Amino acid sequence: MVYCKHCGKEFASEEITYCPSCGKSQLQSVTQSVVVTQNKNPGTAVLIALIAGFFGFQGIGHMYIGKTGKGIGLLILGWALAITMVLSIIGGVIPLFIILGIVIFAYWIWQAYDVNKSTKYYNEYLMQNGKGPW
């Protein structure tokens, strides 16, 4: 004997797809788990990148969008440039100090641009695939 999964009524055949008593399907239903991932705001990512980068923490915007490895790499590179710049002024090498100042400024702007571009890519990928790219 077979029992209805919904109403518990007993019926004779296992090949019945609908319960003769309640009319509900006896087929196995497939459940899906849905992972909800939110879009990242490009404006917020850029603002984080600019503010944190101004204080010497380049890469924090990348960490906000989930690119932690790249964010840490950018942070370490920014610190290495800053330390080299400080050592150049202590050593009295003014031209190197000026060049590194320009490089650090360009690096600060570039990492904010890159996080904006990466955030837009993240959101497009999320819309097409239902999950984040990284």
Salt bridges, closest charged atoms under 4 A:
ASP114 OD2 - HIS62 NE2 2.69
ASP114 OD2 - LYS70 NZ 2.63
ASP114 OD1 - LYS117 NZ 3.98
